[in-house]
Amino acid sequence: MSAMQFGIFTVGDVTPDPTTGREPSEAERIKATVAIARKAEEVGLDVFATGEHHNPPFTPSSPTTLLGFIAAQTQRMILSTSTTLITTNDPVKIAEDFSVLQHLADGRVDLMLGRGNTGPVYPWFGQDIRTALELTVEHYGLLRRLWREPVVDWSGEFRSPLQGFTLAPQPLDGVAPFVWHGSIRTPEVAELAAFYGDGFFANHIFWPASHTEQMVRLYRQRFEAHGHGSADQAIVGLGGQVFMRPNSQDAVAEFRPYFDNAPVYGHGPSLEEFTAQTPLTVGSPQQVIERTLGFRDYVGDYQRQLFLIDHAGLPLKTVLEQLDLLGEQVVPVLRKEFAVGRPDRVPDAPTHEQLVAARRESSATGAADVSPSAAGRQGEQA
């Protein structure tokens, strides 16, 4: 796998196709998501990630179930989440689910933790949205211990204490899945990622580039301040959103009705305004390449780029065509161009194999824990 990882993420929305009025069933949408993941591997992408939602019109309420099914039908691609709700999920259950998934997928697993953006979810799972940040910090502190300590004694504010708890199964090869912390607008999440030396994923869809630049800069500065390496060794991921056709005018004309009626940003700014003010790119593969390469100008060299391509009612056939364009015309160029001028000290995106190798090295030297930048450098030497 190259220094950078490229892939797609889905939010799993069930949305009527605005050009036909047809709405897929939940079963159709779930099966379509599996087909999209399989196609992503087929065209050479590195990562497939799913969101987590517990309310209509979304289907991915059980990400690890979906990813386990996909794991059985893929061989190479990393399976991840584009949000695992650290606030409303119990850390014990997160630890168990992802340990099982690690074993099933032979380590091709990581996850992105986030708070989610749907307020009603909190009481559904017995939590209070007013304590979201405190929940995030406490739950993640426990999750880290569950993956790293054979016996855990723990007490906190938001769940019952644990006495002599042992996680079963233990993480594959004794190495926890790599964790990204995802956020659109919360500096405290960037700080949490930096404190632990984890990855930081900027959603990079609905906000202008200047906002993403500010969040990533904060994370990099704090990563260095916490002693995990230099700022340019911090592990950064970006979201993105594209729609392509060989002719850019065709792309704009075809995508416009989907944009105008999208559940999240429909009936707001025009497509032209939105593409000018955010990283959404609608046009030719070459335009997507140029826009994406420009991300490095304001976040620096980074490790993971994920694209959203299957939302707003786009039919499966169209999404699979988007994947063909990504795999054949866009990602090969991005891999080559992003490697140009990339300093040797910038780590690769972490993989299970790199984390295992770095853990062995740290055990040999007596180091306490493995930083992601160390794991990435281990990958460069492998």
Secondary structure, 3 states (H helix, E strand, C coil): CCCCEEEEEECCECCCCCCCCCCCCHHHHHHHHHHHHHHHHHCCCCEEEECCCCCCCECCCCHHHHHHHHHCCCCCCEEEECCEECCCCCHHHHHHHHHHHHHHCCCCEEEEEECCCCCCHHHHCCCCHHHHHHHHHHHHHHHHHHHHCCCEEECCCCCCCEEEECCCCCCHHHCCCEEEEEECCCHHHHHHHHHHCCEEEECCCCCCHHHHHHHHHHHHHHHHHCCCCCHHHCCEEECCEEEECCCHHHHHHHHHHHHHCCCCCCCCCCHHHHHHHCCCEEECHHHHHHHHHHHHHHHCCCCEEEEECCCCCCCHHHHHHHHHHHHHHHHHHHHHHHHCCCCCCCCCCCCHHHHHHHHHHHHHHCCCCCCHHHHHHHHHHC
